[in-house]
Amino acid sequence: RAQDLEAKHARHGDAFRWHFIGHLQSRKAKTVNDICELCHSLASESAARRLTIPALVEVNLSGEETKSGIAENELEDFLALYRDVRGLMTMPPEADEPEASRPYFRRLRELAERYDLRELSMGTSQDYRVAADEGATMVRLGSILYGR
């Protein structure tokens, strides 16, 4: 969340390269612009109008209503809205087996190749190996590093 980002940035300053990975509300875009070098979760037209830093477009490949992201069939039009898209991001459905994520990661890689996008943010502590196999350039490791 942008509020958490502000607090952490106040504590650590520019000692880190900050990336925003949560749901981006358009009213918080200024905070993200001021602190971060990359937004991993661009998923709305209103946020795209306010964001000024490079971004990854979040794609909802599972169709789950509880997940943010652009539907695959809307991706081409959405990519035309924002000039500094560096890649794509997805969060597959929760599953007990890491292999269950593979079709989602593979599809995201195929979309990135189609649109000539280099970065792929996909995979978490549970399925990062599968994500790496499918071409992830960024993974989110939390519990594997810090515990639950």
Backbone as ProteinMPNN parsed JSONL, in Angstrom:
{"seq_chain_A": "RAQDLEAKHARHGDAFRWHFIGHLQSRKAKTVNDICELCHSLASESAARRLTIPALVEVNLSGEETKSGIAENELEDFLALYRDVRGLMTMPPEADEPEASRPYFRRLRELAERYDLRELSMGTSQDYRVAADEGATMVRLGSILYGR", "coords_chain_A": {"N_chain_A": [[0.825, -1.179, 0.0], [0.346, 2.296, -0.591], [0.562, 3.967, 1.645], [2.104, 2.432, 3.407], [4.416, 2.316, 1.91], [5.246, 5.015, 1.957], [5.903, 5.299, 4.693], [7.985, 3.417, 4.986], [9.836, 4.428, 3.184], [10.366, 6.88, 4.398], [11.739, 5.974, 6.607], [13.969, 4.592, 5.517], [14.883, 6.009, 3.324], [16.592, 6.804, 0.293], [18.174, 4.569, 0.135], [17.495, 2.247, -1.019], [16.274, 0.762, -4.088], [13.181, 1.474, -4.961], [10.228, -0.358, -5.57], [6.825, -0.502, -6.503], [4.368, -2.739, -5.536], [1.724, -3.321, -4.922], [-1.92, -3.021, -5.198], [-2.653, -0.326, -7.227], [-4.065, 2.662, -6.549], [-5.515, 5.373, -8.233], [-5.444, 7.842, -6.918], [-3.228, 7.611, -5.335], [-1.089, 7.655, -6.97], [0.739, 9.803, -7.22], [2.355, 9.611, -4.923], [3.621, 7.158, -5.456], [4.926, 7.839, -7.847], [6.746, 9.727, -6.842], [8.453, 8.253, -5.197], [9.109, 5.677, -6.185], [10.819, 3.591, -8.629], [9.688, 1.823, -10.336], [6.49, 0.568, -11.105], [4.679, -2.26, -10.375], [2.066, -2.942, -10.923], [0.13, -1.773, -12.702], [-3.134, -1.213, -13.614], [-5.417, 0.148, -14.267], [-7.216, 2.587, -16.15], [-7.482, 5.148, -15.074], [-5.372, 5.264, -13.214], [-3.267, 4.985, -15.011], [-3.375, 7.43, -16.309], [-2.321, 9.097, -14.39], [0.106, 8.099, -13.512], [3.648, 8.34, -13.836], [6.016, 7.003, -13.972], [8.044, 4.179, -15.123], [6.254, 1.116, -15.802], [4.757, -2.081, -15.046], [2.218, -3.913, -16.525], [-0.529, -5.237, -14.929], [-1.96, -8.336, -15.433], [-4.916, -10.11, -15.434], [-5.141, -13.252, -15.637], [-6.555, -15.405, -14.741], [-9.189, -14.767, -14.505], [-10.449, -14.367, -12.13], [-12.614, -12.636, -10.032], [-11.821, -11.478, -7.689], [-9.262, -10.708, -8.055], [-7.028, -8.153, -9.135], [-6.312, -6.493, -12.256], [-5.863, -6.359, -15.826], [-8.002, -7.732, -18.23], [-7.116, -10.367, -20.448], [-8.085, -10.042, -23.094], [-8.33, -7.318, -23.266], [-5.863, -6.266, -23.205], [-4.183, -5.346, -25.38], [-5.361, -2.874, -26.182], [-5.126, -1.52, -23.746], [-2.352, -1.341, -23.423], [-1.749, 0.596, -25.282], [-2.428, 2.907, -23.989], [-0.466, 3.732, -22.207], [2.754, 4.903, -22.249], [5.169, 3.97, -21.2], [5.516, 1.15, -20.641], [7.088, -1.585, -19.3], [6.826, -4.273, -19.035], [4.99, -7.224, -18.0], [2.788, -8.393, -15.382], [1.509, -10.955, -13.255], [-0.758, -12.687, -11.049], [-1.345, -15.855, -10.276], [-4.124, -18.134, -9.567], [-4.482, -19.17, -6.131], [-2.879, -22.155, -5.142], [-2.2, -25.548, -4.162], [-0.096, -26.904, -5.276], [2.908, -25.982, -6.856], [3.182, -26.38, -9.644], [0.674, -25.935, -10.684], [0.562, -23.297, -11.301], [1.941, -22.977, -13.63], [0.622, -22.878, -16.308], [-0.432, -20.279, -16.3], [1.81, -18.651, -15.965], [3.221, -19.336, -18.268], [1.457, -18.403, -20.236], [1.526, -15.647, -19.712], [4.178, -15.099, -20.4], [4.051, -15.648, -23.155], [2.331, -13.587, -23.964], [3.917, -11.365, -23.333], [6.006, -11.746, -25.14], [4.589, -11.467, -27.546], [3.947, -8.746, -27.496], [6.403, -7.612, -27.377], [7.674, -7.128, -24.872], [9.877, -6.918, -22.153], [10.136, -7.46, -19.347], [8.995, -9.687, -16.804], [7.034, -10.104, -14.142], [6.349, -12.429, -11.96], [5.368, -15.113, -9.89], [5.86, -16.365, -6.6], [7.038, -16.992, -3.243], [6.095, -19.594, -3.074], [5.922, -20.634, -5.703], [8.09, -19.844, -7.234], [10.153, -21.173, -8.593], [8.93, -22.469, -10.75], [7.973, -20.202, -12.026], [10.42, -19.01, -12.755], [11.335, -20.946, -14.548], [9.557, -20.453, -16.587], [10.296, -17.987, -17.498], [10.354, -15.73, -15.785], [11.461, -12.518, -14.808], [11.415, -11.147, -12.526], [10.605, -12.011, -9.217], [8.482, -12.493, -6.355], [9.526, -12.755, -3.256], [8.733, -13.516, -0.115], [7.703, -15.012, 2.266], [9.515, -17.122, 2.079], [11.899, -15.929, 2.648], [11.466, -14.39, 4.964], [9.755, -15.78, 6.613], [6.457, -16.767, 7.706]], "CA_chain_A": [[0.0, 0.0, 0.0], [1.111, 3.534, -0.708], [0.853, 4.474, 2.984], [3.237, 1.655, 3.899], [5.558, 2.762, 1.123], [5.698, 6.301, 2.495], [6.529, 5.077, 5.997], [9.262, 2.723, 4.793], [10.747, 5.362, 2.528], [10.776, 7.855, 5.418], [12.697, 5.307, 7.491], [15.18, 4.123, 4.83], [15.298, 6.957, 2.291], [16.946, 6.305, -1.033], [19.157, 3.494, 0.253], [16.983, 1.141, -1.825], [15.532, 1.051, -5.316], [11.825, 1.149, -4.552], [9.231, -0.813, -6.536], [5.485, -0.598, -5.93], [3.819, -4.02, -5.981], [0.33, -3.507, -4.528], [-2.959, -2.421, -6.038], [-2.408, 1.11, -7.359], [-5.212, 3.552, -6.67], [-5.073, 6.56, -8.974], [-5.168, 8.953, -6.002], [-1.926, 7.373, -4.709], [-0.06, 7.627, -8.013], [1.769, 10.809, -6.958], [3.285, 9.024, -3.955], [4.401, 6.149, -6.169], [5.801, 8.579, -8.764], [7.791, 10.424, -6.095], [9.348, 7.361, -4.456], [9.459, 4.414, -6.853], [11.358, 3.581, -9.987], [8.875, 0.92, -11.146], [5.208, 0.106, -10.563], [4.426, -3.612, -10.877], [0.648, -3.307, -10.897], [-0.732, -0.838, -13.419], [-4.291, -2.002, -14.038], [-6.612, 0.959, -14.513], [-7.014, 3.746, -17.017], [-7.301, 6.348, -14.249], [-3.999, 5.235, -12.701], [-2.376, 5.217, -16.155], [-3.354, 8.867, -16.597], [-1.6, 9.819, -13.341], [1.424, 7.52, -13.278], [4.669, 8.887, -14.737], [7.205, 6.158, -13.938], [7.869, 2.921, -15.849], [5.288, 0.229, -15.148], [4.354, -3.385, -15.547], [0.764, -4.013, -16.547], [-1.035, -6.432, -14.263], [-2.91, -9.056, -16.277], [-5.707, -11.099, -14.703], [-5.289, -14.392, -16.543], [-7.443, -16.416, -14.157], [-10.57, -14.317, -14.556], [-10.998, -14.26, -10.778], [-13.1, -11.285, -9.748], [-11.125, -10.947, -6.519], [-7.921, -10.268, -8.454], [-6.912, -6.976, -9.995], [-5.632, -6.744, -13.512], [-6.514, -6.191, -17.118], [-8.338, -8.991, -18.899], [-6.239, -10.616, -21.599], [-8.652, -9.503, -24.334], [-8.253, -5.854, -23.217], [-4.462, -5.888, -23.026], [-3.641, -4.564, -26.493], [-5.855, -1.496, -26.064], [-4.575, -0.902, -22.539], [-0.941, -1.03, -23.668], [-1.688, 1.835, -26.063], [-2.696, 4.045, -23.097], [0.674, 4.109, -21.366], [3.918, 4.822, -23.134], [6.375, 3.413, -20.582], [5.286, -0.195, -20.126], [8.306, -2.386, -19.394], [6.528, -5.694, -19.01], [3.702, -7.687, -17.49], [2.757, -9.043, -14.076], [0.282, -11.695, -12.953], [-0.877, -13.491, -9.827], [-2.243, -16.97, -10.579], [-4.945, -18.553, -8.423], [-3.78, -19.926, -5.091], [-2.915, -23.599, -5.381], [-1.323, -26.315, -3.279], [1.063, -27.365, -6.036], [3.5, -24.941, -7.699], [2.965, -26.652, -11.072], [-0.634, -25.409, -11.092], [0.773, -21.926, -11.785], [2.676, -22.975, -14.903], [-0.097, -22.371, -17.489], [-0.598, -18.823, -16.187], [3.12, -18.053, -16.219], [3.522, -19.544, -19.687], [0.619, -17.494, -21.025], [2.039, -14.289, -19.55], [5.387, -15.009, -21.225], [3.62, -15.564, -24.555], [1.817, -12.228, -24.189], [5.063, -10.451, -23.327], [6.693, -11.927, -26.42], [3.742, -10.9, -28.597], [3.997, -7.279, -27.456], [7.814, -7.226, -27.286], [7.927, -6.603, -23.531], [11.015, -7.659, -21.61], [10.05, -7.834, -17.935], [7.9, -10.55, -16.354], [6.954, -10.225, -12.69], [5.421, -13.53, -11.68], [5.918, -16.098, -8.971], [6.034, -16.008, -5.195], [7.831, -17.994, -2.517], [5.558, -20.933, -3.294], [6.039, -21.151, -7.074], [9.093, -19.065, -7.967], [10.953, -22.016, -9.498], [8.118, -22.629, -11.962], [7.992, -18.888, -12.681], [11.735, -18.852, -13.386], [11.332, -21.842, -15.717], [8.719, -19.858, -17.633], [10.855, -16.726, -17.966], [10.239, -14.595, -14.864], [12.63, -11.67, -14.572], [11.242, -10.69, -11.148], [9.721, -12.834, -8.396], [8.202, -11.911, -5.032], [9.885, -13.697, -2.206], [8.457, -12.981, 1.21], [7.72, -16.032, 3.318], [10.717, -17.952, 1.981], [12.988, -15.156, 3.252], [11.131, -13.79, 6.258], [8.805, -16.598, 7.356], [5.043, -16.385, 7.542]], "C_chain_A": [[0.869, 1.242, 0.0], [1.458, 4.111, 0.662], [2.053, 3.746, 3.587], [4.516, 2.075, 3.187], [6.116, 4.069, 1.674], [6.432, 6.122, 3.816], [7.895, 4.412, 5.849], [10.285, 3.632, 4.121], [11.24, 6.413, 3.517], [11.846, 7.253, 6.326], [14.02, 5.009, 6.783], [15.686, 5.061, 3.733], [15.603, 6.287, 0.966], [18.05, 5.25, -0.993], [18.77, 2.296, -0.612], [16.41, 1.663, -3.13], [14.117, 0.56, -5.065], [10.954, 0.755, -5.744], [7.893, -0.872, -5.816], [4.832, -1.862, -6.454], [2.356, -4.229, -5.62], [-0.639, -2.94, -5.54], [-2.755, -0.911, -6.056], [-3.719, 1.856, -7.54], [-4.726, 4.835, -7.327], [-4.743, 7.712, -8.041], [-3.837, 8.791, -5.274], [-0.781, 7.385, -5.723], [1.051, 8.635, -7.751], [2.809, 10.277, -5.975], [4.197, 8.021, -4.642], [5.369, 6.823, -7.14], [6.994, 9.18, -8.028], [8.84, 9.49, -5.507], [9.909, 6.221, -5.302], [10.084, 4.609, -8.224], [10.564, 2.667, -10.906], [7.604, 0.563, -10.387], [4.904, -1.245, -11.202], [2.963, -3.892, -11.165], [-0.271, -2.289, -11.566], [-1.907, -1.62, -14.005], [-5.546, -1.171, -14.245], [-6.249, 2.168, -15.367], [-6.778, 5.004, -16.187], [-5.902, 6.392, -13.645], [-3.006, 5.504, -13.829], [-2.286, 6.699, -16.5], [-2.5, 9.638, -15.592], [-0.173, 9.322, -13.119], [2.423, 8.08, -14.287], [5.939, 8.04, -14.779], [6.978, 4.907, -14.788], [6.965, 1.964, -15.071], [5.232, -1.131, -15.822], [2.836, -3.408, -15.5], [0.368, -5.334, -15.891], [-2.128, -7.055, -15.126], [-3.601, -10.124, -15.429], [-6.002, -12.255, -15.652], [-6.263, -15.436, -16.023], [-8.912, -16.045, -14.274], [-11.226, -14.21, -13.193], [-11.402, -12.817, -10.497], [-12.395, -10.66, -8.56], [-9.724, -10.447, -6.847], [-8.006, -9.023, -9.321], [-6.297, -7.394, -11.316], [-6.522, -6.56, -14.718], [-6.836, -7.576, -17.673], [-7.459, -9.14, -20.14], [-6.781, -9.982, -22.874], [-8.667, -7.971, -24.363], [-6.812, -5.347, -23.216], [-3.933, -5.001, -24.145], [-4.084, -3.106, -26.413], [-5.258, -0.796, -24.851], [-3.115, -0.514, -22.743], [-0.782, 0.267, -24.453], [-1.898, 3.074, -25.193], [-1.451, 4.586, -22.412], [1.96, 3.883, -22.132], [5.127, 4.122, -22.527], [6.106, 2.072, -19.896], [6.549, -1.012, -20.367], [8.033, -3.879, -19.447], [5.169, -5.963, -18.413], [3.877, -8.359, -16.134], [1.46, -9.824, -13.955], [0.403, -12.398, -11.618], [-1.845, -14.626, -10.149], [-3.116, -17.304, -9.371], [-4.09, -19.287, -7.39], [-3.958, -21.412, -5.357], [-1.949, -24.283, -4.429], [-0.027, -26.718, -3.974], [1.615, -26.252, -6.919], [3.226, -25.137, -9.19], [1.627, -26.125, -11.573], [-0.518, -23.99, -11.641], [1.368, -21.879, -13.191], [1.866, -22.451, -16.089], [-0.279, -20.847, -17.473], [0.719, -18.109, -16.485], [3.497, -18.181, -17.695], [2.728, -18.568, -20.555], [1.11, -16.061, -20.905], [3.3, -14.093, -20.389], [5.026, -14.879, -22.706], [3.088, -14.166, -24.882], [2.956, -11.217, -24.228], [5.831, -10.549, -24.645], [5.897, -11.292, -27.551], [3.882, -9.378, -28.661], [5.412, -6.742, -27.251], [8.128, -6.518, -25.961], [8.931, -7.511, -22.835], [10.811, -8.202, -20.201], [8.808, -8.676, -17.644], [7.983, -10.69, -14.841], [5.89, -11.27, -12.383], [6.125, -14.526, -10.782], [6.122, -15.519, -7.587], [6.886, -17.088, -4.537], [7.376, -19.411, -2.829], [5.901, -21.488, -4.68], [7.118, -20.449, -7.905], [9.933, -19.908, -8.921], [10.223, -22.234, -10.824], [8.115, -21.316, -12.741], [9.317, -18.667, -13.401], [11.844, -19.731, -14.629], [10.584, -21.224, -16.89], [9.154, -18.443, -18.013], [10.732, -15.531, -17.049], [11.554, -13.827, -14.783], [12.582, -11.071, -13.173], [10.281, -11.643, -10.454], [9.545, -12.146, -7.047], [8.459, -12.956, -3.967], [9.675, -13.027, -0.858], [8.633, -14.059, 2.246], [8.968, -16.904, 3.261], [11.928, -17.251, 2.619], [12.701, -14.764, 4.696], [10.218, -14.643, 7.115], [7.391, -16.087, 7.172], [4.669, -15.27, 8.421]], "O_chain_A": [[1.983, 1.24, 0.523], [2.534, 4.685, 0.831], [2.917, 4.369, 4.204], [5.576, 2.175, 3.807], [7.329, 4.209, 1.838], [7.478, 6.735, 4.03], [8.853, 4.804, 6.516], [11.467, 3.601, 4.461], [12.409, 6.796, 3.478], [12.758, 7.956, 6.763], [15.083, 5.159, 7.385], [16.815, 4.908, 3.267], [14.946, 5.322, 0.575], [18.774, 5.062, -1.971], [19.601, 1.438, -0.905], [16.1, 2.847, -3.263], [13.884, -0.645, -4.968], [10.939, 1.426, -6.776], [7.832, -1.252, -4.647], [4.74, -2.057, -7.666], [1.791, -5.256, -5.996], [-0.245, -2.446, -6.597], [-2.692, -0.285, -4.998], [-4.4, 1.703, -8.554], [-3.642, 5.326, -7.01], [-3.841, 8.495, -8.34], [-3.36, 9.742, -4.655], [0.371, 7.148, -5.36], [2.211, 8.342, -8.04], [4.008, 10.472, -6.173], [5.41, 8.033, -4.433], [6.523, 6.408, -7.238], [8.118, 9.148, -8.528], [9.993, 9.886, -5.335], [11.07, 5.846, -5.142], [9.906, 5.636, -8.88], [10.734, 2.718, -12.124], [7.635, 0.292, -9.186], [4.875, -1.364, -12.426], [2.637, -4.99, -11.617], [-1.341, -1.982, -11.04], [-1.722, -2.557, -14.78], [-6.634, -1.729, -14.387], [-5.136, 2.689, -15.31], [-5.956, 5.841, -16.559], [-5.304, 7.466, -13.574], [-2.005, 6.187, -13.616], [-1.237, 7.172, -16.937], [-2.006, 10.721, -15.908], [0.663, 10.055, -12.591], [2.088, 8.273, -15.455], [6.849, 8.339, -15.553], [5.838, 4.603, -15.139], [6.918, 1.998, -13.841], [5.6, -1.302, -16.984], [2.24, -2.961, -14.52], [0.866, -6.4, -16.251], [-3.094, -6.391, -15.5], [-2.94, -10.94, -14.786], [-6.995, -12.235, -16.379], [-6.747, -16.266, -16.792], [-9.784, -16.906, -14.156], [-12.433, -13.985, -13.103], [-10.616, -11.892, -10.703], [-12.37, -9.436, -8.431], [-9.073, -9.828, -6.005], [-8.924, -8.86, -10.125], [-5.82, -8.519, -11.466], [-7.75, -6.601, -14.638], [-6.014, -8.488, -17.584], [-7.109, -8.156, -20.791], [-6.008, -9.436, -23.661], [-8.988, -7.387, -25.398], [-6.573, -4.14, -23.226], [-3.29, -3.989, -23.867], [-3.263, -2.2, -26.562], [-4.921, 0.386, -24.916], [-2.69, 0.544, -22.278], [0.222, 0.963, -24.299], [-1.575, 4.182, -25.62], [-1.389, 5.768, -22.075], [2.216, 2.778, -22.611], [6.028, 3.715, -23.261], [6.428, 1.887, -18.722], [7.022, -1.12, -21.498], [8.893, -4.661, -19.853], [4.314, -5.081, -18.325], [4.961, -8.829, -15.786], [0.43, -9.411, -14.486], [1.498, -12.667, -11.124], [-3.045, -14.388, -10.283], [-2.87, -16.807, -8.272], [-3.103, -19.94, -7.732], [-5.034, -21.869, -5.743], [-0.996, -23.669, -3.949], [1.014, -26.855, -3.332], [0.854, -25.634, -7.664], [3.056, -24.16, -9.92], [1.468, -25.891, -12.771], [-1.4, -23.532, -12.367], [1.303, -20.848, -13.861], [2.391, -21.626, -16.837], [-0.277, -20.21, -18.526], [0.739, -17.089, -17.173], [4.027, -17.245, -18.292], [3.266, -17.98, -21.494], [1.113, -15.329, -21.894], [3.474, -13.049, -21.016], [5.633, -14.086, -23.425], [3.365, -13.628, -25.954], [2.959, -10.314, -25.065], [6.255, -9.533, -25.195], [6.474, -10.645, -28.425], [3.928, -8.795, -29.744], [5.597, -5.555, -26.984], [8.758, -5.461, -25.935], [8.837, -8.735, -22.924], [11.273, -9.301, -19.895], [7.723, -8.415, -18.164], [8.902, -11.323, -14.321], [4.693, -11.025, -12.529], [7.33, -14.751, -10.902], [6.5, -14.359, -7.419], [7.391, -17.988, -5.208], [8.192, -20.333, -2.846], [6.145, -22.687, -4.818], [7.064, -20.46, -9.135], [10.379, -19.408, -9.953], [10.835, -22.187, -11.891], [8.24, -21.314, -13.965], [9.333, -18.188, -14.535], [12.385, -19.303, -15.648], [10.937, -21.446, -18.048], [8.456, -17.769, -18.771], [10.98, -14.406, -17.484], [12.628, -14.423, -14.699], [13.583, -10.548, -12.683], [9.266, -12.039, -11.026], [10.364, -11.318, -6.65], [7.701, -13.912, -3.808], [10.374, -12.073, -0.515], [9.592, -14.039, 3.018], [9.433, -17.378, 4.298], [12.864, -17.909, 3.072], [13.59, -14.803, 5.547], [9.926, -14.266, 8.25], [7.181, -15.058, 6.531], [3.519, -14.83, 8.405]]}, "name": "protein", "num_of_chains": 1, "seq": "RAQDLEAKHARHGDAFRWHFIGHLQSRKAKTVNDICELCHSLASESAARRLTIPALVEVNLSGEETKSGIAENELEDFLALYRDVRGLMTMPPEADEPEASRPYFRRLRELAERYDLRELSMGTSQDYRVAADEGATMVRLGSILYGR"}
